[in-house]
Every structure is written in structure tokens, then in C-alpha cells.
Amino acid sequence: MIFPLEQLVKFTNNVYEITVAASHRAYQMSMIKDPSIEQNDGKVVSLAAKQLFTEQVQYRIEKQ
């Protein structure tokens, strides 16, 4: 799993949460066969992380 390091260094929230969110987002993208995966050389996790760090996609923690 490769994360965009510049954004990770600047990230001030919980790193575990965004890691889990990136994993879930990567799974979603691979299941729908998102065409942007091929544009990113098949690196779906780093693409998902980039989407989260740049706030193209947002995540939330659900209370159980």
C-alpha cells in the first residue's frame, strides 16, 4: 500500500482512520472497475488515498 507521502506528513487527524477509509474506498473502486484505476497504473490504494487527502471523497466514522 503506497500513500502519497506529502499529504500523509501534513495530515493531522487519525492516520489509522484514513488508512481504513482508503482501504474501503479502494475496495469500492475495484468492485465498480473505476476507469481512473488504469490511469493510475492500477495503483488503486494510492488513488483512493489521494482522493481522501484531497477531499474528492469524504469519509465518516459510524457509531455502533
Predicted model as a PDB file, atoms N, CA, C, CB and O in Angstrom, pLDDT in the B-factor column:
MODEL        1                                                                  
ATOM      1  N   MET A   1       0.849  -1.169   0.000  1.00 49.00           N  
ATOM      2  CA  MET A   1       0.000   0.000   0.000  1.00 49.00           C  
ATOM      3  C   MET A   1       0.896   1.233   0.000  1.00 49.00           C  
ATOM      4  CB  MET A   1      -0.966  -0.003   1.220  1.00 49.00           C  
ATOM      5  O   MET A   1       1.698   1.418   0.915  1.00 49.00           O  
ATOM      6  N   ILE A   2       0.764   2.064  -1.007  1.00 61.00           N  
ATOM      7  CA  ILE A   2       1.585   3.270  -1.121  1.00 61.00           C  
ATOM      8  C   ILE A   2       0.696   4.486  -0.944  1.00 61.00           C  
ATOM      9  CB  ILE A   2       2.327   3.322  -2.486  1.00 61.00           C  
ATOM     10  O   ILE A   2      -0.261   4.686  -1.691  1.00 61.00           O  
ATOM     11  N   PHE A   3       1.022   5.290   0.047  1.00 62.00           N  
ATOM     12  CA  PHE A   3       0.268   6.508   0.310  1.00 62.00           C  
ATOM     13  C   PHE A   3       1.045   7.693  -0.238  1.00 62.00           C  
ATOM     14  CB  PHE A   3      -0.012   6.680   1.828  1.00 62.00           C  
ATOM     15  O   PHE A   3       2.276   7.666  -0.269  1.00 62.00           O  
ATOM     16  N   PRO A   4       0.343   8.732  -0.669  1.00 67.00           N  
ATOM     17  CA  PRO A   4       1.018   9.968  -1.065  1.00 67.00           C  
ATOM     18  C   PRO A   4       1.692  10.580   0.169  1.00 67.00           C  
ATOM     19  CB  PRO A   4       0.007  10.980  -1.713  1.00 67.00           C  
ATOM     20  O   PRO A   4       1.013  11.103   1.053  1.00 67.00           O  
ATOM     21  N   LEU A   5       3.003  10.515   0.225  1.00 73.00           N  
ATOM     22  CA  LEU A   5       3.731  10.890   1.441  1.00 73.00           C  
ATOM     23  C   LEU A   5       3.571  12.356   1.829  1.00 73.00           C  
ATOM     24  CB  LEU A   5       5.183  10.589   1.265  1.00 73.00           C  
ATOM     25  O   LEU A   5       3.485  12.675   3.015  1.00 73.00           O  
ATOM     26  N   GLU A   6       3.530  13.249   0.843  1.00 77.00           N  
ATOM     27  CA  GLU A   6       3.410  14.668   1.184  1.00 77.00           C  
ATOM     28  C   GLU A   6       2.120  14.949   1.946  1.00 77.00           C  
ATOM     29  CB  GLU A   6       3.465  15.525  -0.081  1.00 77.00           C  
ATOM     30  O   GLU A   6       2.118  15.704   2.919  1.00 77.00           O  
ATOM     31  N   GLN A   7       1.033  14.345   1.503  1.00 77.00           N  
ATOM     32  CA  GLN A   7      -0.235  14.556   2.189  1.00 77.00           C  
ATOM     33  C   GLN A   7      -0.260  13.856   3.540  1.00 77.00           C  
ATOM     34  CB  GLN A   7      -1.389  14.066   1.328  1.00 77.00           C  
ATOM     35  O   GLN A   7      -0.850  14.363   4.495  1.00 77.00           O  
ATOM     36  N   LEU A   8       0.374  12.700   3.622  1.00 75.00           N  
ATOM     37  CA  LEU A   8       0.394  11.959   4.883  1.00 75.00           C  
ATOM     38  C   LEU A   8       1.162  12.729   5.956  1.00 75.00           C  
ATOM     39  CB  LEU A   8       1.019  10.571   4.679  1.00 75.00           C  
ATOM     40  O   LEU A   8       0.756  12.747   7.118  1.00 75.00           O  
ATOM     41  N   VAL A   9       2.254  13.356   5.575  1.00 78.00           N  
ATOM     42  CA  VAL A   9       3.043  14.139   6.533  1.00 78.00           C  
ATOM     43  C   VAL A   9       2.239  15.327   7.048  1.00 78.00           C  
ATOM     44  CB  VAL A   9       4.354  14.626   5.886  1.00 78.00           C  
ATOM     45  O   VAL A   9       2.327  15.669   8.227  1.00 78.00           O  
ATOM     46  N   LYS A  10       1.461  15.953   6.182  1.00 82.00           N  
ATOM     47  CA  LYS A  10       0.671  17.128   6.573  1.00 82.00           C  
ATOM     48  C   LYS A  10      -0.622  16.761   7.300  1.00 82.00           C  
ATOM     49  CB  LYS A  10       0.340  17.954   5.348  1.00 82.00           C  
ATOM     50  O   LYS A  10      -1.252  17.625   7.910  1.00 82.00           O  
ATOM     51  N   PHE A  11      -1.022  15.493   7.243  1.00 80.00           N  
ATOM     52  CA  PHE A  11      -2.288  15.063   7.825  1.00 80.00           C  
ATOM     53  C   PHE A  11      -2.215  15.118   9.342  1.00 80.00           C  
ATOM     54  CB  PHE A  11      -2.648  13.644   7.358  1.00 80.00           C  
ATOM     55  O   PHE A  11      -1.289  14.576   9.945  1.00 80.00           O  
ATOM     56  N   THR A  12      -3.197  15.777   9.962  1.00 82.00           N  
ATOM     57  CA  THR A  12      -3.151  15.969  11.420  1.00 82.00           C  
ATOM     58  C   THR A  12      -4.174  15.126  12.173  1.00 82.00           C  
ATOM     59  CB  THR A  12      -3.372  17.422  11.749  1.00 82.00           C  
ATOM     60  O   THR A  12      -4.161  15.095  13.403  1.00 82.00           O  
ATOM     61  N   ASN A  13      -5.056  14.444  11.453  1.00 84.00           N  
ATOM     62  CA  ASN A  13      -6.064  13.620  12.116  1.00 84.00           C  
ATOM     63  C   ASN A  13      -5.537  12.208  12.347  1.00 84.00           C  
ATOM     64  CB  ASN A  13      -7.357  13.575  11.286  1.00 84.00           C  
ATOM     65  O   ASN A  13      -4.338  11.958  12.221  1.00 84.00           O  
ATOM     66  N   ASN A  14      -6.413  11.311  12.676  1.00 84.00           N  
ATOM     67  CA  ASN A  14      -6.065   9.930  12.984  1.00 84.00           C  
ATOM     68  C   ASN A  14      -5.628   9.189  11.715  1.00 84.00           C  
ATOM     69  CB  ASN A  14      -7.259   9.210  13.644  1.00 84.00           C  
ATOM     70  O   ASN A  14      -6.428   9.003  10.798  1.00 84.00           O  
ATOM     71  N   VAL A  15      -4.367   8.769  11.661  1.00 84.00           N  
ATOM     72  CA  VAL A  15      -3.822   8.083  10.490  1.00 84.00           C  
ATOM     73  C   VAL A  15      -4.474   6.718  10.306  1.00 84.00           C  
ATOM     74  CB  VAL A  15      -2.302   7.929  10.619  1.00 84.00           C  
ATOM     75  O   VAL A  15      -4.683   6.282   9.174  1.00 84.00           O  
ATOM     76  N   TYR A  16      -4.791   6.049  11.386  1.00 88.00           N  
ATOM     77  CA  TYR A  16      -5.452   4.743  11.285  1.00 88.00           C  
ATOM     78  C   TYR A  16      -6.795   4.880  10.576  1.00 88.00           C  
ATOM     79  CB  TYR A  16      -5.649   4.120  12.685  1.00 88.00           C  
ATOM     80  O   TYR A  16      -7.127   4.068   9.713  1.00 88.00           O  
ATOM     81  N   GLU A  17      -7.568   5.900  10.934  1.00 89.00           N  
ATOM     82  CA  GLU A  17      -8.883   6.098  10.325  1.00 89.00           C  
ATOM     83  C   GLU A  17      -8.785   6.315   8.825  1.00 89.00           C  
ATOM     84  CB  GLU A  17      -9.588   7.278  10.968  1.00 89.00           C  
ATOM     85  O   GLU A  17      -9.552   5.728   8.060  1.00 89.00           O  
ATOM     86  N   ILE A  18      -7.850   7.152   8.398  1.00 86.00           N  
ATOM     87  CA  ILE A  18      -7.754   7.419   6.968  1.00 86.00           C  
ATOM     88  C   ILE A  18      -7.190   6.208   6.217  1.00 86.00           C  
ATOM     89  CB  ILE A  18      -6.877   8.654   6.718  1.00 86.00           C  
ATOM     90  O   ILE A  18      -7.493   6.013   5.040  1.00 86.00           O  
ATOM     91  N   THR A  19      -6.376   5.402   6.890  1.00 87.00           N  
ATOM     92  CA  THR A  19      -5.869   4.175   6.283  1.00 87.00           C  
ATOM     93  C   THR A  19      -7.013   3.197   6.038  1.00 87.00           C  
ATOM     94  CB  THR A  19      -4.792   3.530   7.177  1.00 87.00           C  
ATOM     95  O   THR A  19      -7.104   2.601   4.965  1.00 87.00           O  
ATOM     96  N   VAL A  20      -7.867   3.036   7.011  1.00 90.00           N  
ATOM     97  CA  VAL A  20      -9.028   2.152   6.865  1.00 90.00           C  
ATOM     98  C   VAL A  20      -9.971   2.709   5.800  1.00 90.00           C  
ATOM     99  CB  VAL A  20      -9.773   1.989   8.221  1.00 90.00           C  
ATOM    100  O   VAL A  20     -10.501   1.954   4.986  1.00 90.00           O  
ATOM    101  N   ALA A  21     -10.182   4.020   5.801  1.00 92.00           N  
ATOM    102  CA  ALA A  21     -11.050   4.637   4.805  1.00 92.00           C  
ATOM    103  C   ALA A  21     -10.491   4.440   3.396  1.00 92.00           C  
ATOM    104  CB  ALA A  21     -11.225   6.132   5.103  1.00 92.00           C  
ATOM    105  O   ALA A  21     -11.250   4.185   2.461  1.00 92.00           O  
ATOM    106  N   ALA A  22      -9.186   4.554   3.239  1.00 91.00           N  
ATOM    107  CA  ALA A  22      -8.555   4.346   1.930  1.00 91.00           C  
ATOM    108  C   ALA A  22      -8.708   2.897   1.483  1.00 91.00           C  
ATOM    109  CB  ALA A  22      -7.063   4.731   1.979  1.00 91.00           C  
ATOM    110  O   ALA A  22      -8.931   2.628   0.303  1.00 91.00           O  
ATOM    111  N   SER A  23      -8.591   1.980   2.412  1.00 92.00           N  
ATOM    112  CA  SER A  23      -8.769   0.568   2.087  1.00 92.00           C  
ATOM    113  C   SER A  23     -10.191   0.289   1.614  1.00 92.00           C  
ATOM    114  CB  SER A  23      -8.438  -0.303   3.299  1.00 92.00           C  
ATOM    115  O   SER A  23     -10.397  -0.428   0.635  1.00 92.00           O  
ATOM    116  N   HIS A  24     -11.159   0.852   2.307  1.00 93.00           N  
ATOM    117  CA  HIS A  24     -12.571   0.673   1.924  1.00 93.00           C  
ATOM    118  C   HIS A  24     -12.849   1.325   0.569  1.00 93.00           C  
ATOM    119  CB  HIS A  24     -13.509   1.272   3.004  1.00 93.00           C  
ATOM    120  O   HIS A  24     -13.542   0.754  -0.273  1.00 93.00           O  
ATOM    121  N   ARG A  25     -12.309   2.511   0.371  1.00 94.00           N  
ATOM    122  CA  ARG A  25     -12.512   3.218  -0.900  1.00 94.00           C  
ATOM    123  C   ARG A  25     -11.861   2.445  -2.048  1.00 94.00           C  
ATOM    124  CB  ARG A  25     -11.932   4.655  -0.824  1.00 94.00           C  
ATOM    125  O   ARG A  25     -12.434   2.350  -3.134  1.00 94.00           O  
ATOM    126  N   ALA A  26     -10.678   1.898  -1.815  1.00 94.00           N  
ATOM    127  CA  ALA A  26     -10.001   1.112  -2.847  1.00 94.00           C  
ATOM    128  C   ALA A  26     -10.839  -0.110  -3.219  1.00 94.00           C  
ATOM    129  CB  ALA A  26      -8.599   0.674  -2.366  1.00 94.00           C  
ATOM    130  O   ALA A  26     -10.934  -0.472  -4.391  1.00 94.00           O  
ATOM    131  N   TYR A  27     -11.436  -0.732  -2.230  1.00 95.00           N  
ATOM    132  CA  TYR A  27     -12.303  -1.881  -2.492  1.00 95.00           C  
ATOM    133  C   TYR A  27     -13.503  -1.464  -3.346  1.00 95.00           C  
ATOM    134  CB  TYR A  27     -12.783  -2.510  -1.165  1.00 95.00           C  
ATOM    135  O   TYR A  27     -13.855  -2.147  -4.308  1.00 95.00           O  
ATOM    136  N   GLN A  28     -14.124  -0.342  -2.987  1.00 94.00           N  
ATOM    137  CA  GLN A  28     -15.264   0.159  -3.760  1.00 94.00           C  
ATOM    138  C   GLN A  28     -14.866   0.400  -5.213  1.00 94.00           C  
ATOM    139  CB  GLN A  28     -15.811   1.458  -3.138  1.00 94.00           C  
ATOM    140  O   GLN A  28     -15.567  -0.011  -6.139  1.00 94.00           O  
ATOM    141  N   MET A  29     -13.737   1.068  -5.396  1.00 93.00           N  
ATOM    142  CA  MET A  29     -13.290   1.406  -6.746  1.00 93.00           C  
ATOM    143  C   MET A  29     -12.984   0.159  -7.570  1.00 93.00           C  
ATOM    144  CB  MET A  29     -12.059   2.299  -6.682  1.00 93.00           C  
ATOM    145  O   MET A  29     -13.291   0.105  -8.761  1.00 93.00           O  
ATOM    146  N   SER A  30     -12.385  -0.830  -6.941  1.00 93.00           N  
ATOM    147  CA  SER A  30     -12.059  -2.047  -7.688  1.00 93.00           C  
ATOM    148  C   SER A  30     -13.315  -2.843  -8.029  1.00 93.00           C  
ATOM    149  CB  SER A  30     -11.090  -2.919  -6.885  1.00 93.00           C  
ATOM    150  O   SER A  30     -13.369  -3.487  -9.077  1.00 93.00           O  
ATOM    151  N   MET A  31     -14.315  -2.809  -7.169  1.00 94.00           N  
ATOM    152  CA  MET A  31     -15.549  -3.551  -7.437  1.00 94.00           C  
ATOM    153  C   MET A  31     -16.347  -2.945  -8.593  1.00 94.00           C  
ATOM    154  CB  MET A  31     -16.414  -3.594  -6.184  1.00 94.00           C  
ATOM    155  O   MET A  31     -16.988  -3.672  -9.351  1.00 94.00           O  
ATOM    156  N   ILE A  32     -16.311  -1.622  -8.729  1.00 93.00           N  
ATOM    157  CA  ILE A  32     -17.041  -0.995  -9.834  1.00 93.00           C  
ATOM    158  C   ILE A  32     -16.161  -0.809 -11.070  1.00 93.00           C  
ATOM    159  CB  ILE A  32     -17.600   0.354  -9.394  1.00 93.00           C  
ATOM    160  O   ILE A  32     -16.595  -0.271 -12.089  1.00 93.00           O  
ATOM    161  N   LYS A  33     -14.906  -1.272 -10.951  1.00 93.00           N  
ATOM    162  CA  LYS A  33     -13.947  -1.168 -12.056  1.00 93.00           C  
ATOM    163  C   LYS A  33     -13.830   0.276 -12.558  1.00 93.00           C  
ATOM    164  CB  LYS A  33     -14.366  -2.094 -13.212  1.00 93.00           C  
ATOM    165  O   LYS A  33     -14.008   0.563 -13.742  1.00 93.00           O  
ATOM    166  N   ASP A  34     -13.531   1.152 -11.631  1.00 90.00           N  
ATOM    167  CA  ASP A  34     -13.387   2.579 -11.920  1.00 90.00           C  
ATOM    168  C   ASP A  34     -12.292   2.791 -12.975  1.00 90.00           C  
ATOM    169  CB  ASP A  34     -13.055   3.373 -10.621  1.00 90.00           C  
ATOM    170  O   ASP A  34     -11.178   2.296 -12.801  1.00 90.00           O  
ATOM    171  N   PRO A  35     -12.581   3.506 -14.054  1.00 91.00           N  
ATOM    172  CA  PRO A  35     -11.581   3.709 -15.110  1.00 91.00           C  
ATOM    173  C   PRO A  35     -10.364   4.516 -14.666  1.00 91.00           C  
ATOM    174  CB  PRO A  35     -12.220   4.396 -16.277  1.00 91.00           C  
ATOM    175  O   PRO A  35      -9.315   4.441 -15.306  1.00 91.00           O  
ATOM    176  N   SER A  36     -10.480   5.272 -13.605  1.00 89.00           N  
ATOM    177  CA  SER A  36      -9.325   6.047 -13.132  1.00 89.00           C  
ATOM    178  C   SER A  36      -8.229   5.146 -12.564  1.00 89.00           C  
ATOM    179  CB  SER A  36      -9.766   7.055 -12.069  1.00 89.00           C  
ATOM    180  O   SER A  36      -7.091   5.587 -12.410  1.00 89.00           O  
ATOM    181  N   ILE A  37      -8.554   3.897 -12.253  1.00 89.00           N  
ATOM    182  CA  ILE A  37      -7.533   2.953 -11.762  1.00 89.00           C  
ATOM    183  C   ILE A  37      -6.490   2.714 -12.839  1.00 89.00           C  
ATOM    184  CB  ILE A  37      -8.179   1.607 -11.333  1.00 89.00           C  
ATOM    185  O   ILE A  37      -5.291   2.738 -12.561  1.00 89.00           O  
ATOM    186  N   GLU A  38      -6.935   2.483 -14.063  1.00 89.00           N  
ATOM    187  CA  GLU A  38      -5.999   2.249 -15.168  1.00 89.00           C  
ATOM    188  C   GLU A  38      -5.149   3.484 -15.447  1.00 89.00           C  
ATOM    189  CB  GLU A  38      -6.759   1.845 -16.435  1.00 89.00           C  
ATOM    190  O   GLU A  38      -3.981   3.364 -15.818  1.00 89.00           O  
ATOM    191  N   GLN A  39      -5.721   4.653 -15.273  1.00 87.00           N  
ATOM    192  CA  GLN A  39      -4.973   5.892 -15.483  1.00 87.00           C  
ATOM    193  C   GLN A  39      -3.896   6.077 -14.413  1.00 87.00           C  
ATOM    194  CB  GLN A  39      -5.925   7.093 -15.483  1.00 87.00           C  
ATOM    195  O   GLN A  39      -2.955   6.847 -14.601  1.00 87.00           O  
ATOM    196  N   ASN A  40      -4.038   5.373 -13.300  1.00 84.00           N  
ATOM    197  CA  ASN A  40      -3.079   5.443 -12.193  1.00 84.00           C  
ATOM    198  C   ASN A  40      -2.215   4.178 -12.151  1.00 84.00           C  
ATOM    199  CB  ASN A  40      -3.818   5.632 -10.845  1.00 84.00           C  
ATOM    200  O   ASN A  40      -1.718   3.803 -11.089  1.00 84.00           O  
ATOM    201  N   ASP A  41      -2.037   3.530 -13.286  1.00 85.00           N  
ATOM    202  CA  ASP A  41      -1.218   2.316 -13.414  1.00 85.00           C  
ATOM    203  C   ASP A  41      -1.684   1.194 -12.503  1.00 85.00           C  
ATOM    204  CB  ASP A  41       0.227   2.634 -13.114  1.00 85.00           C  
ATOM    205  O   ASP A  41      -0.863   0.392 -12.059  1.00 85.00           O  
ATOM    206  N   GLY A  42      -2.962   1.115 -12.215  1.00 87.00           N  
ATOM    207  CA  GLY A  42      -3.515   0.033 -11.408  1.00 87.00           C  
ATOM    208  C   GLY A  42      -3.287   0.176  -9.916  1.00 87.00           C  
ATOM    209  O   GLY A  42      -3.590  -0.748  -9.162  1.00 87.00           O  
ATOM    210  N   LYS A  43      -2.766   1.296  -9.473  1.00 87.00           N  
ATOM    211  CA  LYS A  43      -2.482   1.513  -8.042  1.00 87.00           C  
ATOM    212  C   LYS A  43      -3.727   2.075  -7.361  1.00 87.00           C  
ATOM    213  CB  LYS A  43      -1.264   2.483  -7.848  1.00 87.00           C  
ATOM    214  O   LYS A  43      -3.861   3.280  -7.149  1.00 87.00           O  
ATOM    215  N   VAL A  44      -4.617   1.169  -7.032  1.00 92.00           N  
ATOM    216  CA  VAL A  44      -5.937   1.574  -6.543  1.00 92.00           C  
ATOM    217  C   VAL A  44      -5.885   2.152  -5.132  1.00 92.00           C  
ATOM    218  CB  VAL A  44      -6.883   0.392  -6.572  1.00 92.00           C  
ATOM    219  O   VAL A  44      -6.630   3.084  -4.828  1.00 92.00           O  
ATOM    220  N   VAL A  45      -5.033   1.627  -4.271  1.00 89.00           N  
ATOM    221  CA  VAL A  45      -4.978   2.125  -2.882  1.00 89.00           C  
ATOM    222  C   VAL A  45      -4.398   3.535  -2.840  1.00 89.00           C  
ATOM    223  CB  VAL A  45      -4.130   1.179  -1.992  1.00 89.00           C  
ATOM    224  O   VAL A  45      -4.909   4.396  -2.124  1.00 89.00           O  
ATOM    225  N   SER A  46      -3.347   3.770  -3.596  1.00 87.00           N  
ATOM    226  CA  SER A  46      -2.776   5.119  -3.589  1.00 87.00           C  
ATOM    227  C   SER A  46      -3.745   6.120  -4.211  1.00 87.00           C  
ATOM    228  CB  SER A  46      -1.434   5.141  -4.344  1.00 87.00           C  
ATOM    229  O   SER A  46      -3.799   7.275  -3.790  1.00 87.00           O  
ATOM    230  N   LEU A  47      -4.505   5.687  -5.204  1.00 90.00           N  
ATOM    231  CA  LEU A  47      -5.519   6.554  -5.802  1.00 90.00           C  
ATOM    232  C   LEU A  47      -6.622   6.867  -4.790  1.00 90.00           C  
ATOM    233  CB  LEU A  47      -6.120   5.894  -7.061  1.00 90.00           C  
ATOM    234  O   LEU A  47      -7.069   8.009  -4.687  1.00 90.00           O  
ATOM    235  N   ALA A  48      -7.054   5.860  -4.052  1.00 92.00           N  
ATOM    236  CA  ALA A  48      -8.088   6.067  -3.027  1.00 92.00           C  
ATOM    237  C   ALA A  48      -7.577   7.014  -1.940  1.00 92.00           C  
ATOM    238  CB  ALA A  48      -8.516   4.712  -2.400  1.00 92.00           C  
ATOM    239  O   ALA A  48      -8.310   7.893  -1.486  1.00 92.00           O  
ATOM    240  N   ALA A  49      -6.327   6.836  -1.526  1.00 89.00           N  
ATOM    241  CA  ALA A  49      -5.749   7.713  -0.507  1.00 89.00           C  
ATOM    242  C   ALA A  49      -5.668   9.147  -1.013  1.00 89.00           C  
ATOM    243  CB  ALA A  49      -4.354   7.217  -0.096  1.00 89.00           C  
ATOM    244  O   ALA A  49      -5.969  10.090  -0.280  1.00 89.00           O  
ATOM    245  N   LYS A  50      -5.264   9.305  -2.257  1.00 88.00           N  
ATOM    246  CA  LYS A  50      -5.182  10.646  -2.832  1.00 88.00           C  
ATOM    247  C   LYS A  50      -6.556  11.307  -2.848  1.00 88.00           C  
ATOM    248  CB  LYS A  50      -4.603  10.589  -4.254  1.00 88.00           C  
ATOM    249  O   LYS A  50      -6.680  12.494  -2.547  1.00 88.00           O  
ATOM    250  N   GLN A  51      -7.590  10.536  -3.200  1.00 90.00           N  
ATOM    251  CA  GLN A  51      -8.946  11.088  -3.202  1.00 90.00           C  
ATOM    252  C   GLN A  51      -9.360  11.546  -1.807  1.00 90.00           C  
ATOM    253  CB  GLN A  51      -9.942  10.051  -3.727  1.00 90.00           C  
ATOM    254  O   GLN A  51     -10.025  12.572  -1.663  1.00 90.00           O  
ATOM    255  N   LEU A  52      -8.974  10.800  -0.792  1.00 90.00           N  
ATOM    256  CA  LEU A  52      -9.331  11.176   0.581  1.00 90.00           C  
ATOM    257  C   LEU A  52      -8.545  12.395   1.053  1.00 90.00           C  
ATOM    258  CB  LEU A  52      -9.087  10.003   1.531  1.00 90.00           C  
ATOM    259  O   LEU A  52      -9.107  13.307   1.659  1.00 90.00           O  
ATOM    260  N   PHE A  53      -7.245  12.406   0.773  1.00 87.00           N  
ATOM    261  CA  PHE A  53      -6.415  13.531   1.215  1.00 87.00           C  
ATOM    262  C   PHE A  53      -6.800  14.838   0.524  1.00 87.00           C  
ATOM    263  CB  PHE A  53      -4.946  13.228   0.954  1.00 87.00           C  
ATOM    264  O   PHE A  53      -6.726  15.907   1.130  1.00 87.00           O  
ATOM    265  N   THR A  54      -7.207  14.755  -0.732  1.00 87.00           N  
ATOM    266  CA  THR A  54      -7.593  15.969  -1.461  1.00 87.00           C  
ATOM    267  C   THR A  54      -9.077  16.274  -1.311  1.00 87.00           C  
ATOM    268  CB  THR A  54      -7.245  15.829  -2.937  1.00 87.00           C  
ATOM    269  O   THR A  54      -9.584  17.222  -1.911  1.00 87.00           O  
ATOM    270  N   GLU A  55      -9.765  15.478  -0.517  1.00 89.00           N  
ATOM    271  CA  GLU A  55     -11.182  15.638  -0.201  1.00 89.00           C  
ATOM    272  C   GLU A  55     -12.087  15.549  -1.429  1.00 89.00           C  
ATOM    273  CB  GLU A  55     -11.399  16.958   0.484  1.00 89.00           C  
ATOM    274  O   GLU A  55     -13.153  16.162  -1.461  1.00 89.00           O  
ATOM    275  N   GLN A  56     -11.661  14.782  -2.443  1.00 92.00           N  
ATOM    276  CA  GLN A  56     -12.556  14.458  -3.546  1.00 92.00           C  
ATOM    277  C   GLN A  56     -13.629  13.508  -3.044  1.00 92.00           C  
ATOM    278  CB  GLN A  56     -11.779  13.836  -4.738  1.00 92.00           C  
ATOM    279  O   GLN A  56     -14.757  13.499  -3.537  1.00 92.00           O  
ATOM    280  N   VAL A  57     -13.254  12.710  -2.056  1.00 91.00           N  
ATOM    281  CA  VAL A  57     -14.156  11.767  -1.402  1.00 91.00           C  
ATOM    282  C   VAL A  57     -14.018  12.004   0.096  1.00 91.00           C  
ATOM    283  CB  VAL A  57     -13.829  10.265  -1.792  1.00 91.00           C  
ATOM    284  O   VAL A  57     -12.907  12.187   0.592  1.00 91.00           O  
ATOM    285  N   GLN A  58     -15.111  12.001   0.806  1.00 90.00           N  
ATOM    286  CA  GLN A  58     -15.058  12.189   2.255  1.00 90.00           C  
ATOM    287  C   GLN A  58     -15.469  10.900   2.957  1.00 90.00           C  
ATOM    288  CB  GLN A  58     -15.970  13.360   2.692  1.00 90.00           C  
ATOM    289  O   GLN A  58     -16.184  10.067   2.401  1.00 90.00           O  
ATOM    290  N   TYR A  59     -15.008  10.762   4.167  1.00 88.00           N  
ATOM    291  CA  TYR A  59     -15.373   9.592   4.964  1.00 88.00           C  
ATOM    292  C   TYR A  59     -15.898  10.064   6.303  1.00 88.00           C  
ATOM    293  CB  TYR A  59     -14.164   8.630   5.151  1.00 88.00           C  
ATOM    294  O   TYR A  59     -15.663  11.196   6.725  1.00 88.00           O  
ATOM    295  N   ARG A  60     -16.607   9.177   6.952  1.00 85.00           N  
ATOM    296  CA  ARG A  60     -17.109   9.475   8.303  1.00 85.00           C  
ATOM    297  C   ARG A  60     -17.056   8.193   9.125  1.00 85.00           C  
ATOM    298  CB  ARG A  60     -18.574  10.056   8.262  1.00 85.00           C  
ATOM    299  O   ARG A  60     -17.096   7.086   8.587  1.00 85.00           O  
ATOM    300  N   ILE A  61     -16.968   8.366  10.404  1.00 81.00           N  
ATOM    301  CA  ILE A  61     -16.939   7.240  11.342  1.00 81.00           C  
ATOM    302  C   ILE A  61     -18.363   7.018  11.825  1.00 81.00           C  
ATOM    303  CB  ILE A  61     -15.957   7.509  12.552  1.00 81.00           C  
ATOM    304  O   ILE A  61     -18.996   7.924  12.366  1.00 81.00           O  
ATOM    305  N   GLU A  62     -18.855   5.819  11.627  1.00 83.00           N  
ATOM    306  CA  GLU A  62     -20.206   5.489  12.089  1.00 83.00           C  
ATOM    307  C   GLU A  62     -20.147   4.947  13.512  1.00 83.00           C  
ATOM    308  CB  GLU A  62     -20.878   4.458  11.144  1.00 83.00           C  
ATOM    309  O   GLU A  62     -19.329   4.085  13.831  1.00 83.00           O  
ATOM    310  N   LYS A  63     -21.007   5.456  14.338  1.00 83.00           N  
ATOM    311  CA  LYS A  63     -21.087   4.948  15.713  1.00 83.00           C  
ATOM    312  C   LYS A  63     -21.902   3.675  15.731  1.00 83.00           C  
ATOM    313  CB  LYS A  63     -21.706   6.000  16.665  1.00 83.00           C  
ATOM    314  O   LYS A  63     -22.927   3.571  15.058  1.00 83.00           O  
ATOM    315  N   GLN A  64     -21.451   2.721  16.492  1.00 76.00           N  
ATOM    316  CA  GLN A  64     -22.140   1.419  16.537  1.00 76.00           C  
ATOM    317  C   GLN A  64     -22.987   1.297  17.769  1.00 76.00           C  
ATOM    318  CB  GLN A  64     -21.142   0.274  16.490  1.00 76.00           C  
ATOM    319  O   GLN A  64     -23.637   0.271  17.971  1.00 76.00           O  
TER     320      GLN A  64                                                      
ENDMDL                                                                          
END                                                                             
